[in-house]
Amino acid sequence: MKTVVFSHSVWIFGTSRSGKTARLVEQFARWMQDENYDQESFYTKKSRVKSSDRLSKALYPYQKEGTVLILAANDDNRRELADRLVTATRGQYPVRCKTPLGFFQDEVILFWPLLVQYLKLKAQFPVRLRPETEQELATRLWRPRLDEGILRRAGTSEYRLVRRILDLLQLAAYSGTSVEDIGRILAVALAPEDNVTNLEPEFLSALLLDWRNWCLERGLLSYGIITELYNQYLLTDSNYQQRLRQRYQGILADDVQDYPAVARHLFELLLDDKAVGAFTYNPDGVVRLGLGADPNYMQELAAYCQQETLTDSPYNSLAQKLTTPMLEILTEPMTLLSLPEVVQSIQATSRAQLLRQTAEVIVQAIKQGEVEPDQVAVIAPGLDAIARYTLTEIITKQGIAVESLNDQRPLIASPVIRALLTVLALVYPGLGRLVDRDAVAEMLVVLSRGDGEKDFILPPHHPTTPASHQPKIDPVRAGLIADYCFQPHPENPNLLPVTSFDRWDRLGYAATTAYSEILKWLEEQRSQQELRLIPSPISLLDRAIQRFLWDGSNLAYDQLAALRELLETAQHYWEIDTRLRQIPQAEEAGKNKTSRLTSTASSPQATIAEFIQLLQRGTITANPYPISPMGAAAKAVTLATIFQYRSSRRSHRWHFWLDASSPLWAKGGAATLFGAPFFLRERLGKPWTVEDEQLAEEKRLRRILADLLSRVSKRVYLCHSDLAVNGQEQLGPLLPLVNACVSVLSGQ
């Protein structure tokens, strides 16, 4: 580690909401706007004068190209930081803000010809794999080798095992470890506890090598492969280093505690070349530890910079008041301490009672004007579907909007998506096994909504749905039609005219007319498909959306997001399918059997079937490009998990900590990938012991408390139920806090 401090770079250290990002924005504005900036005060050695001249030429308004590398920890923070930088400089300078992985991806694609030459790859434009497609292709590639014996030894399902193996590749790439070294690291790290996977490290390494090589041969790039290519090949290439130094003479990086280790290699390369840097670091804001972040390794970059420590601002005065006593109560439960009145509890015996009481307290406070909806956040270590539905249903019935932050639900959970998949199965031949009577009935309800220039799609018979907007075919009539007019068939399932039902007169005029229109449209699409007049299934999905769902109306925000997610997922799936079909069959036949993926679908219909089955299995697809809610939807109560809330860097006046006595508060859960501790730079390859896990949980809990308390300004409610969803008694690490505060509502 270098000990030379370049005084023109700054390392901004502070807790949550202490003004770090504001200081970063101020530094950027200072660089870009102050042409009379005294550069000599920052450069004392003669060797740095040249760097000073270059910096002044690069960072001032007449420079045409953006010369500052601007990075943020995640996509939400990236958009917010970009907006603040543009506002601070009044839009006079180009601002291109990226996440570290987004920057690596752009660089790999930009310098792909260099990588093609270096690795002797086929010259073809690269295509990035989304996580769900990566999972699907890797499963098909490895399936011949992941037999029942392997799965039995691993003690997990095929889906979970494939995901774990792919996560190892990603973690290794983030740490700067090559695929070839993964087996060696696992051999050391897993030695004391081989029962974690019961699979040989060499076997896992061989699978990943096959996968990496298979993807590169076809120009397919996952996040792990992108990061490995950037760190192992681009960042070590002299030609690329020269271009990088020419392009960037400044670095602006926010929340570097959540960056992967390879980001430090990039920063050091630029700082060693006398680039100017500004970094922010929050020890309590570590969110992605366990997902590839390496905060301790990144913190060593501070040796390159002047260090600034920001004192606590008035915004987190509650954190100053509560963090220390809360930690004392947790570490010394027998201490006779009580929390101030700003911390209160809502207690109940069962979780169902707790959810209802929590929603009622929120509604009452908003109705009485104590707090605005957009200043309330409900935060939980894990939000199951029951909790989301219960809280949303009770609160929205009172006319208060609820925003479920980054709700990671499978696409198939949306009735609109299920209806569109049924349309695919009815139009294209050979998909009859993927549709049944219930699916047809649901499709008829969804596609028969009321017309109108300003309709909003709402759940059928929702209390706020006007009568004119109700579906023309209600669930009962849809069930009758599906029973009597749907003809199941493995190849060509069909819908018969409504007169096939002897008592079709019982359906009524509106339902009969709506069904006839749907039937006519399906027959038209089927005939066009036979004449090959539908370019792709994506076109059919778009036609269905335009005809039945959009029709000049405004869609509800959540359904609009679901439809966009479906179209983006389908577009990506067929893009990958097209790429795989470009591989000649002769070339496929010549590959080694263990490293060959059986040819993709033998027909377009088989590809459609695989796509439908992928979604039916509940695969969670990547979120669509976000659109921020506007109007009344923006004035909503926030519902989020701890990870989602901390990642968004939001803050509210009131917090409701749901399931406060759950043991999950100290656990990493889904935010910790298998094998993550093995690839931290400070302990690369070292075994992870029980003592290490206990220490990690203590540190994680301390960070969560400090971070959340810095993001609430007025009141905290600890929401506790004696029994969890499964009926077990809850004795989590925050239970002493519940016992030490005043109960405002207790239901027995």
Backbone hydrogen bonds, N-H to C=O, Kabsch-Sander energy under -0.5 kcal/mol:
donor,donor_aa,acceptor,acceptor_aa,energy
6,F,4,V,-0.6
6,F,304,Y,-1.8
7,S,5,V,-0.8
9,S,6,F,-2.0
10,V,277,G,-2.5
11,W,306,Q,-3.5
12,I,10,V,-0.6
12,I,279,F,-3.6
13,F,11,W,-0.7
13,F,308,E,-3.7
14,G,281,Y,-2.0
18,S,15,T,-1.3
23,R,19,G,-2.0
24,L,20,K,-2.1
25,V,21,T,-2.6
26,E,22,A,-2.3
27,Q,23,R,-2.0
28,F,24,L,-2.1
29,A,25,V,-2.5
30,R,26,E,-2.0
31,W,27,Q,-2.3
32,M,28,F,-2.4
33,Q,29,A,-2.0
34,D,30,R,-1.4
35,E,33,Q,-1.4
37,Y,34,D,-1.3
39,Q,37,Y,-1.6
41,S,38,D,-0.7
42,F,39,Q,-2.0
43,Y,39,Q,-0.6
43,Y,40,E,-0.6
48,R,45,K,-1.5
49,V,46,K,-1.3
50,K,46,K,-0.6
52,S,48,R,-2.2
53,D,49,V,-2.6
54,R,50,K,-2.4
55,L,51,S,-2.6
56,S,52,S,-2.6
57,K,53,D,-2.0
58,A,54,R,-2.1
59,L,55,L,-2.5
63,Q,60,Y,-2.4
69,L,67,T,-0.5
69,L,250,G,-3.1
70,I,68,V,-0.7
70,I,96,R,-0.7
71,L,69,L,-0.5
71,L,252,L,-2.9
72,A,98,K,-2.0
78,R,74,N,-2.2
79,R,75,D,-2.1
80,E,76,D,-1.9
81,L,77,N,-2.8
82,A,78,R,-2.4
83,D,79,R,-2.1
84,R,80,E,-2.2
85,L,81,L,-2.4
86,V,82,A,-2.3
87,T,83,D,-2.3
88,A,84,R,-2.4
89,T,85,L,-1.7
90,R,87,T,-1.0
91,G,86,V,-2.5
92,Q,89,T,-1.6
96,R,94,P,-0.5
97,C,95,V,-0.6
98,K,70,I,-2.4
103,F,99,T,-2.6
104,F,100,P,-2.4
105,Q,101,L,-2.3
106,D,102,G,-2.2
107,E,103,F,-2.4
108,V,104,F,-2.5
109,I,105,Q,-2.3
110,L,106,D,-2.6
111,F,107,E,-2.5
112,W,109,I,-1.1
115,L,111,F,-1.7
116,V,112,W,-2.9
117,Q,113,P,-2.0
118,Y,114,L,-2.3
119,L,115,L,-3.0
120,K,116,V,-0.9
121,L,116,V,-1.7
124,Q,122,K,-1.2
127,V,219,G,-3.1
129,L,221,L,-3.4
134,E,130,R,-2.7
135,Q,131,P,-2.3
136,E,132,E,-1.8
137,L,133,T,-2.7
138,A,134,E,-2.4
139,T,135,Q,-2.0
140,R,136,E,-1.8
141,L,137,L,-2.3
142,W,138,A,-2.5
143,R,139,T,-1.5
145,R,142,W,-2.0
146,L,142,W,-1.6
147,D,145,R,-1.1
151,L,147,D,-2.2
152,R,148,E,-2.4
153,R,149,G,-2.2
154,A,150,I,-2.4
155,G,151,L,-1.5
156,T,151,L,-1.1
161,L,157,S,-2.3
162,V,158,E,-2.5
163,R,159,Y,-2.0
164,R,160,R,-2.3
165,I,161,L,-2.3
166,L,162,V,-2.4
167,D,163,R,-2.1
168,L,164,R,-1.6
169,L,165,I,-1.3
170,Q,166,L,-1.9
171,L,167,D,-2.9
172,A,168,L,-2.5
173,A,169,L,-2.2
174,Y,170,Q,-2.3
175,S,171,L,-1.6
176,G,172,A,-0.5
176,G,173,A,-1.1
177,T,172,A,-3.0
181,D,178,S,-1.2
182,I,179,V,-1.3
183,G,179,V,-0.5
185,I,181,D,-2.1
186,L,182,I,-2.6
187,A,183,G,-2.2
188,V,184,R,-1.3
189,A,185,I,-2.8
190,L,186,L,-2.7
191,A,188,V,-0.7
193,E,190,L,-0.7
194,D,191,A,-0.6
196,V,193,E,-1.7
197,T,194,D,-0.8
198,N,194,D,-2.2
203,F,200,E,-0.5
204,L,200,E,-1.8
205,S,201,P,-2.7
206,A,202,E,-2.2
207,L,203,F,-2.0
208,L,204,L,-2.0
209,L,205,S,-2.3
210,D,206,A,-2.3
211,W,207,L,-2.3
212,R,208,L,-2.9
213,N,209,L,-2.5
214,W,210,D,-2.5
215,C,211,W,-2.4
216,L,212,R,-2.2
217,E,213,N,-2.1
218,R,214,W,-0.8
218,R,215,C,-0.8
219,G,215,C,-0.5
219,G,216,L,-0.9
220,L,215,C,-2.8
221,L,127,V,-2.6
226,I,222,S,-2.8
227,T,223,Y,-2.4
228,E,224,G,-2.2
229,L,225,I,-2.6
230,Y,226,I,-2.3
231,N,227,T,-2.5
232,Q,228,E,-2.9
233,Y,229,L,-1.6
234,L,229,L,-2.1
235,L,230,Y,-3.1
237,D,234,L,-1.8
241,Q,237,D,-2.5
242,Q,238,S,-2.1
243,R,239,N,-2.0
244,L,240,Y,-2.8
245,R,241,Q,-2.3
246,Q,242,Q,-1.7
247,R,243,R,-1.8
248,Y,244,L,-2.2
249,Q,67,T,-2.2
249,Q,247,R,-0.5
250,G,67,T,-1.3
251,I,276,V,-2.2
252,L,69,L,-3.3
253,A,278,A,-2.6
254,D,71,L,-2.1
256,V,280,T,-2.5
258,D,255,D,-1.7
259,Y,256,V,-1.8
261,A,292,G,-0.5
262,V,174,Y,-1.8
263,A,260,P,-1.4
264,R,260,P,-0.5
264,R,261,A,-1.3
265,H,261,A,-0.8
266,L,262,V,-1.4
267,F,263,A,-2.4
268,E,264,R,-2.9
269,L,265,H,-1.7
270,L,266,L,-1.7
271,L,267,F,-3.0
272,D,268,E,-2.6
273,D,269,L,-0.6
273,D,270,L,-0.6
274,K,271,L,-1.8
275,A,270,L,-2.1
276,V,249,Q,-2.3
278,A,251,I,-1.9
279,F,10,V,-2.2
280,T,253,A,-1.7
281,Y,12,I,-2.5
285,G,282,N,-1.1
286,V,283,P,-0.5
287,V,285,G,-0.8
290,G,288,R,-0.5
290,G,293,A,-0.5
291,L,288,R,-2.6
293,A,288,R,-1.8
294,D,259,Y,-2.1
298,M,294,D,-2.1
299,Q,295,P,-2.1
300,E,296,N,-0.8
300,E,297,Y,-0.5
301,L,298,M,-1.9
302,A,299,Q,-2.0
303,A,300,E,-1.4
304,Y,301,L,-2.2
305,C,302,A,-1.8
306,Q,9,S,-2.9
308,E,11,W,-3.2
310,L,13,F,-2.8
310,L,308,E,-0.6
316,N,313,S,-1.2
317,S,314,P,-1.3
320,Q,316,N,-1.5
321,K,317,S,-1.7
322,L,318,L,-2.1
323,T,319,A,-2.3
326,M,322,L,-2.4
327,L,323,T,-2.3
328,E,324,T,-2.2
329,I,325,P,-2.2
330,L,326,M,-2.0
331,T,327,L,-2.4
332,E,328,E,-2.4
335,T,332,E,-2.3
337,L,335,T,-2.0
339,L,740,A,-2.6
343,V,340,P,-1.8
344,Q,342,V,-0.6
344,Q,716,V,-2.7
345,S,742,V,-2.4
346,I,718,L,-2.3
347,Q,745,L,-2.8
348,A,720,H,-1.8
349,T,747,G,-0.9
354,L,350,S,-1.8
355,L,351,R,-2.7
356,R,352,A,-1.9
357,Q,353,Q,-2.7
358,T,354,L,-2.7
359,A,355,L,-2.2
360,E,356,R,-2.1
361,V,357,Q,-2.3
362,I,358,T,-2.0
363,V,359,A,-2.6
364,Q,360,E,-2.6
365,A,361,V,-2.3
366,I,362,I,-2.1
367,K,363,V,-2.8
368,Q,364,Q,-2.1
369,G,366,I,-1.2
370,E,365,A,-2.1
371,V,365,A,-0.9
375,Q,372,E,-2.0
376,V,373,P,-1.5
377,A,654,W,-1.6
378,V,638,T,-3.2
379,I,377,A,-0.6
379,I,656,F,-2.8
380,A,640,A,-1.6
384,D,382,G,-0.7
388,R,384,D,-2.2
389,Y,385,A,-2.6
390,T,386,I,-2.8
391,L,387,A,-2.4
392,T,388,R,-2.3
393,E,389,Y,-2.9
394,I,390,T,-2.3
395,I,391,L,-2.2
396,T,392,T,-2.6
397,K,393,E,-1.5
398,Q,395,I,-1.2
399,G,396,T,-2.1
400,I,395,I,-1.4
401,A,399,G,-0.5
401,A,635,K,-0.6
403,E,637,V,-3.1
404,S,402,V,-0.6
405,L,403,E,-0.9
405,L,639,L,-2.5
407,D,404,S,-1.1
408,Q,406,N,-0.6
409,R,407,D,-1.5
411,L,619,T,-0.8
413,A,410,P,-1.7
414,S,411,L,-2.1
418,R,414,S,-2.1
419,A,415,P,-2.3
420,L,416,V,-1.9
421,L,417,I,-2.1
422,T,418,R,-1.8
423,V,419,A,-1.7
424,L,420,L,-1.8
425,A,421,L,-1.9
426,L,422,T,-1.6
427,V,423,V,-1.7
428,Y,424,L,-2.4
430,G,491,E,-3.0
431,L,428,Y,-0.7
431,L,491,E,-0.7
432,G,490,P,-1.5
433,R,490,P,-0.6
434,L,431,L,-1.8
435,V,432,G,-1.2
440,V,436,D,-2.0
441,A,437,R,-2.6
442,E,438,D,-2.3
443,M,439,A,-2.2
444,L,440,V,-2.2
445,V,441,A,-1.7
446,V,442,E,-2.4
447,L,443,M,-2.7
448,S,444,L,-0.6
448,S,445,V,-0.7
449,R,446,V,-0.8
450,G,469,H,-0.9
455,D,452,G,-1.0
458,L,456,F,-0.6
462,H,459,P,-1.9
465,T,462,H,-2.0
469,H,466,P,-1.3
470,Q,467,A,-1.2
472,K,448,S,-4.1
474,D,472,K,-0.7
478,A,474,D,-2.7
479,G,475,P,-2.0
480,L,476,V,-1.9
481,I,477,R,-2.5
482,A,478,A,-2.4
483,D,479,G,-2.0
484,Y,480,L,-2.0
485,C,481,I,-3.2
486,F,482,A,-0.8
487,Q,485,C,-0.6
487,Q,494,N,-3.5
494,N,487,Q,-2.1
496,L,485,C,-3.3
500,S,497,P,-2.1
501,F,498,V,-1.7
502,D,500,S,-0.6
504,W,501,F,-1.7
506,R,503,R,-1.9
507,L,504,W,-1.7
508,G,505,D,-0.8
512,T,508,G,-2.1
513,T,509,Y,-2.8
514,A,510,A,-2.4
515,Y,511,A,-2.5
516,S,512,T,-2.2
517,E,513,T,-2.0
518,I,514,A,-2.1
519,L,515,Y,-2.8
520,K,516,S,-2.4
521,W,517,E,-2.2
522,L,518,I,-2.4
523,E,519,L,-2.2
524,E,520,K,-2.0
525,Q,521,W,-2.3
526,R,522,L,-2.4
527,S,523,E,-2.2
528,Q,524,E,-2.2
529,Q,525,Q,-2.3
530,E,526,R,-2.0
531,L,527,S,-1.4
532,R,529,Q,-1.4
533,L,528,Q,-3.3
539,S,536,S,-0.8
540,L,536,S,-1.4
541,L,537,P,-2.5
542,D,538,I,-2.3
543,R,539,S,-2.4
544,A,540,L,-2.4
545,I,541,L,-2.3
546,Q,542,D,-2.7
547,R,543,R,-2.5
548,F,544,A,-2.6
549,L,544,A,-0.8
549,L,545,I,-1.3
550,W,545,I,-3.7
551,D,546,Q,-1.3
553,S,550,W,-2.6
554,N,455,D,-1.0
555,L,553,S,-0.5
560,L,556,A,-2.6
561,A,557,Y,-2.2
562,A,558,D,-1.8
563,L,559,Q,-2.4
564,R,560,L,-2.3
565,E,561,A,-2.3
566,L,562,A,-2.2
567,L,563,L,-2.4
568,E,564,R,-2.5
569,T,565,E,-2.3
570,A,566,L,-2.8
571,Q,567,L,-2.6
572,H,568,E,-2.2
573,Y,569,T,-2.5
574,W,570,A,-2.4
575,E,571,Q,-1.6
576,I,572,H,-2.3
577,D,573,Y,-2.1
578,T,574,W,-2.3
579,R,575,E,-1.8
580,L,576,I,-2.4
581,R,577,D,-2.0
582,Q,578,T,-0.8
582,Q,579,R,-0.8
583,I,580,L,-1.2
588,E,584,P,-1.9
589,A,585,Q,-2.4
590,G,586,A,-1.0
591,K,588,E,-1.5
595,S,592,N,-1.3
596,R,593,K,-0.9
597,L,595,S,-0.5
598,T,596,R,-0.5
607,T,603,S,-1.6
608,I,604,P,-2.1
609,A,605,Q,-2.3
610,E,606,A,-2.3
611,F,607,T,-2.2
612,I,608,I,-2.7
613,Q,609,A,-2.6
614,L,610,E,-2.2
615,L,611,F,-1.8
616,Q,612,I,-2.5
617,R,613,Q,-1.6
618,G,615,L,-1.8
619,T,614,L,-1.2
621,T,619,T,-0.7
633,A,630,M,-1.3
634,A,631,G,-1.1
635,K,631,G,-0.6
635,K,632,A,-0.9
636,A,634,A,-1.4
637,V,401,A,-2.5
638,T,376,V,-2.4
639,L,403,E,-2.7
640,A,378,V,-2.5
642,I,380,A,-1.6
645,Y,641,T,-2.6
646,R,642,I,-2.6
647,S,643,F,-2.2
648,S,644,Q,-1.6
649,R,645,Y,-0.7
649,R,646,R,-0.7
650,R,645,Y,-1.0
652,H,711,R,-2.7
653,R,375,Q,-0.6
654,W,375,Q,-2.4
655,H,715,R,-2.2
656,F,377,A,-2.5
657,W,655,H,-0.5
657,W,717,Y,-3.1
658,L,379,I,-2.5
658,L,656,F,-1.1
660,A,657,W,-0.6
660,A,719,C,-2.7
662,S,659,D,-2.2
665,W,662,S,-1.2
666,A,663,P,-1.1
667,K,664,L,-0.8
671,A,668,G,-1.8
672,T,669,G,-1.5
673,L,290,G,-3.1
676,A,673,L,-1.9
678,F,675,G,-0.9
679,F,675,G,-0.6
679,F,676,A,-1.4
680,L,677,P,-1.1
683,R,680,L,-1.6
684,L,681,R,-0.9
685,G,678,F,-3.1
686,K,683,R,-2.2
689,T,687,P,-0.7
693,E,689,T,-2.0
694,Q,690,V,-2.3
695,L,691,E,-2.3
696,A,692,D,-2.4
697,E,693,E,-2.3
698,E,694,Q,-2.0
699,K,695,L,-2.3
700,R,696,A,-2.6
701,L,697,E,-2.4
702,R,698,E,-2.1
703,R,699,K,-2.4
704,I,700,R,-2.5
705,L,701,L,-2.4
706,A,702,R,-2.5
707,D,703,R,-2.7
708,L,704,I,-2.9
709,L,705,L,-2.5
710,S,706,A,-1.1
711,R,707,D,-0.5
711,R,708,L,-1.3
712,V,709,L,-0.7
713,S,652,H,-1.3
714,K,653,R,-2.1
715,R,653,R,-2.1
716,V,342,V,-2.9
717,Y,655,H,-2.7
718,L,344,Q,-3.3
718,L,716,V,-0.5
719,C,657,W,-2.4
719,C,717,Y,-0.8
720,H,346,I,-3.0
720,H,718,L,-0.7
722,D,348,A,-2.0
723,L,349,T,-2.1
724,A,728,Q,-2.9
727,G,724,A,-1.5
730,Q,722,D,-2.3
731,L,729,E,-0.6
732,G,661,S,-2.9
735,L,732,G,-1.6
737,L,734,L,-1.0
738,V,734,L,-1.4
739,N,735,L,-2.0
740,A,736,P,-0.9
741,C,738,V,-1.0
742,V,343,V,-0.8
744,V,345,S,-2.4
744,V,742,V,-0.6
745,L,345,S,-1.1
747,G,347,Q,-2.9
